[in-house]
């Protein structure tokens, strides 16, 4: 499925979140954050959360598919696909 595609390194996402959190903490220590800075920090956190969910979902999807489709079920799936293709042609 997604195995032929190069995977995005998840550690990049972690580094972006940590750097943005530390940067905002340093700025907030010396002065109050402006509303724009607060929104930017929230957007970075939201994007990192969504990205992490997507990439972890891809990983668990592949693992779940491997455990779900056992070798005995593959022949049944092939038969269903064959019948479905046959029915769609007629």
Number of C-alpha atoms within 10 A of each C-alpha: 7 10 9 6 7 7 11 10 9 13 10 11 16 13 11 13 19 13 11 15 16 11 13 16 13 11 13 14 10 8 9 10 15 10 9 9 14 14 12 14 18 13 12 16 18 13 14 18 14 12 15 16 12 12 15 12 12 16 14 12 13 14 11 11 10 11 9 10 11 10 10 8 11 11 11 11 12 11 12 12 12 12 11 11 11 10 9 8 6 5
